[in-house]
Amino acid sequence: MAKPLLAGIEAGGTKFVCAVGYSPLEILRETRFPTTTPEETMMRAYEFFSGCEKELGPITSLGIGAFGPVDLDLSSDTYGHITSTPKILWAGTDIVGFFKTRMHVPVGFDTDTNAAALGEGRYGAGRNCDTFLYLTIGTGVGGGVVVDNKALHGLVHPEVGHIRVVPRRDDPFPGTCPFHGSCLEGMAAGPAIEARWGKPGIELSEDHPAWDLEAWYLAQGLAAMVLMLSPRRIIMGGGVMHQPQIFPAIRRYLKEFLNGYVDRPEITREQEDYIVFPERENRAGITGALFLAEEAASVQ
């Protein structure tokens, strides 16, 4: 009997990554292309899957990890839609419905960061952790929260990048977030670094003061998340985190912010295996999307 063929979409605000494979780690075909208009982008993904089916056989399920905010409430009339996104053309897009009506397969759906968190949880740095955080620090600050091995959903889904932070006294920068100004994303995402210092982070030296300030804001955000969610591990990826010197500074500032209140060696001894870089790196999202497809197939 042929193995079930899974399909996955990492639907990012900048690019789509589409893949098919026998498992999240056994990918047979993959493509990536820019995120443009909803119709053009989703049709391009559908045509890729159609071509794969002609070559490899029928796809049995699809997993989608999408930029958001998205509606994850199965009882909602707008389940599977992208909702109040700043990408105006995509607001209200029924991304699940588009593929379900064309492919006629079960569809697993979550946020892109939750999908990446699930990928890291099963196959990467979150292994053996039932409760952990996955954060990506890049053009925005996104986060996936896994509790008891399941992505956390509630009224909507966690938006950890938009928790408010207190500006450091030596930093007059007002923040870049159009909704909240000085939230974590507004103060620490890639566009904030460029707006504050006049050039993107990739052009700043390793000893530039930007990285100490970045670590301070990220640690402040993490302190709130540690107190609220008590994660066993924190995984931090994205373009901004490709700075090895930032991790020790984050661990040091997190210890200072918590000030002995969370008396655990992971915090007080600044353990290197508590705040870590993703093992799957830029593969976490598509790995998680295929994992969602696997899960969708198993409940049918």
N, C-alpha and C positions, 0 to 999 in steps of 0.2 A: 504494500500500500504506500502511495506517495505521501511524503510529509506534508502537513498543512503549510500553505504559503501565507506568511504574514506580510502586511503592508503597514508602513508607518510614515507619519508626516510630522516633522518639527516645523511648525508654522510660526516663524519668527517675524517680527516687525520689519526686518531688513531683508531676510532671505527665507525661502522654503527649502528644507532638506527632505527628500522623499526616498524611501528605501523599501525593498522587499527582501525577505529572507525566510529561512526555516526556523530561526530563533533570533532573539535580540543580538546574539553574538555571531550568527551565521548569516551574514548579509550577502546576497547574490547580486543585486543591482542597486545602484544609488545615483541620484542626481541632485543638483542644487541650482537654484535660480533666484533672481531678485523678487521680492514681494512688491508687486505693482497694484493694479486694480483687483478687486475680489474675483471678478469673472475670469479675467485673463490668467491670474495666478492659479486659481483652483482648477481651471480647465487644463492648464499645463500639467498639473499634478495628476489629474484624472487620465490624461492621455499617456503619461508615463506608465501608470499602473495598467492601462489597457494594453500597451505594448509589452509589458512584462508578462501579462497573462497569455498573450499569443505565443510567447517564447518559452515560458516556464510552467504554465498551467494555471488553474483558477486560484485566485486569492480567496482565502477563507475568512479573513477579518482584517479590520483596519484600526489603527490607533492614531489619535491626533493629540499632540501637545501644542496648544495655541497661545499666542500672545493675547493679552486681555486688556481689561477685565472680560471675563466670560461668564455665562450662566451655566452652572453645574448642577442645578436643582432639577432632578429627573421629573418632578411633578409640575414644573414651570412650563408655560406656553412658549417660552423662549429658550428652553434648554438647547444647548449646542450652539447658541449664538455668541458672537463677539458683541459686547455691549458698549459701554461708554469709553471706548478707546480714543486717545488723542489722534489716531490715524482715521480721520473723518470718513474717508471713503469706505472703511471697513466697519464702521459703527452699525450695528444691527444685522450683520452678515450671519446667515444660518450656515455655518461651515459644516456642521455634522449632517444637516439635511441635504446639502449639496452632494456629498459623497454617498450618503445612504441611498438616495433615490436613484443614483446612477450605478453604484457597485452592488447593491443588494446584499450586503454583508453586515454582520455585527460591527458596531463602531464603539471603541473605547475613547473617552474624551476627558481631557484635563488641561490645566494650564501648562505652558511650556516649562515653567520652572518646577512644577510638581512632577511632570514627566521626567525631567532631568534628575530630580531627587529620587524618583523611583528607580531610574536606571543606575544611579550611584548606590542606592540601597541594596539592590540585588547583585550588581556586578562590579561595584567600585568601592569607594572610600567609606560608604555607609554599611558595608557588610557587617553582620553581627551587632548592629545597633537597631533596636526596635523604635527608638525615638531620636531623631536628629534633624538638623537644619541644613538646607542647601541654599546658598546664596550665589547670585551672579552679579558682579559689579562691572558694568560696561557702559553702554549708552544709557542705561537705566540701572536701577537696583531692584532685582526681583528675587523672590524667595519661595522655595518649596518647603513645606513642613510635613514630616512623616511622623506619625504617632501610632504606636503598636503596629508598625509595618504597613500602614495605610496613609495615603495622602490626606491631609486635613482639609475637610470642607465644613462649611457652616452656613451662616447667612449668605456669604459669597465664598471667597477663598482668601487666604492670608495675603495681605499686601504689605509685607514687612518693609519694603522700600519707602513707604510713606509715613512711617512713624516719625513724630517730631523729635528733633534733636536740639540741644542748646548750643548756640554758636560759641566757639571759643573766644575768649576775650581779645585775642590778638587778630581775630579774623572778622573784618567788617563785611564780608561777602554776604549778599542777601539770599542767595540760593537761586536755582534755575527752575525749580518745579512750578509749572503754571497753576497748579492747584494749591500747593502748600508752602511755596517758597523754601523755607529752611527745614524741610524734612530730610531724611537720610539720603534719598535720591538727589534732592536739590542741592545738597552740600557735598556729596561724595561720589556721584556718578561721573563718568568720563566727561560729559559736557560741562560739569561744574569745575573740574580740574582745568579744562581749557579756558573757560571763561574767567576763572580766577587768576591764572598765571599767564594767559596770553598765548599758550601753545598746548597741544595735546600731550597727555602724559607720556606717550612713547618717545617724545622728544626731550623729556626732562632727565637729568642725570640721576643716578642712584642715590646721591647724597643731597638732592634738592629738598628744600624744606616742605615741598608739597607732600612728600610721602609720610612725614611725621604727622602732619595735619590730617591727612587721609586716614591714617591708622587711628588717630584720636576719634574722629567721627565714626568710623566703622566700629570701634570698640564701644563707643557710647550706645550705638544701636544694638550691638550684641548683648550688652549688659541688660537692656530691657528684655530682649528675647530669652536670655538665660533665666531671668527671674520669672517670666511668664510661662515658658515652655519646658524649661529644665532639660534641654537636649543632652544626649550622651556624647554627641559629636557635632561639630560645626564644619561644614564643607564650603569653601569659598573659592569660586572660579570667576571667569570673565576676564576681559582684557586688562582691566586695572590691576588684577591680582597677579599678573605676570611680573611681579617685582618681589624677588625673594626676601629682600630686606624688610618688607612690610609685615610679614607674618610675626616675627619676634616683637615688633612694636605693638601690634594689635594685642598679642597675649599680655604684654606688659601693661598696656592701658586698660585692658579688661580687668585685670587684677586690681588696678587702682580704682576703677569705677565701682567695682563690687565691694572693695574695702573690707574684705574678710567676712562678709555676710554669707557668701556661699563658700563654706569651709570644705572644699574638696581639692585634692591635689591637682586635678585637671586645671583648676584656676590658680590656686595659691602657688603651685610650683611651675606654672606656665608650661605645662606639658605639651610637647610638640605634636603629640598624636590627638590633641583635642580640637584644635583649629587647623585644618589641613586643606591642601589643594585637591581638586577632584582627580581621582585615578583615571576616569574615563575622559577627562578634559573636554574637548569640544565634541566628543562622541556621546556624551551623557544624554543629550536631548533626543537624538534619534534612537538610542538604545531604549530609553524610556518609552518612546512612542511605540516601538515594536513590542515592548512589555505590555503596554495598554492593549495592543491588538491581541496578544496572547491571553490576557485576562478576559477580554471580550469574548473570545472564542470559547473559553472554558465555562462561561456561565450560560451559554445558549443550550 
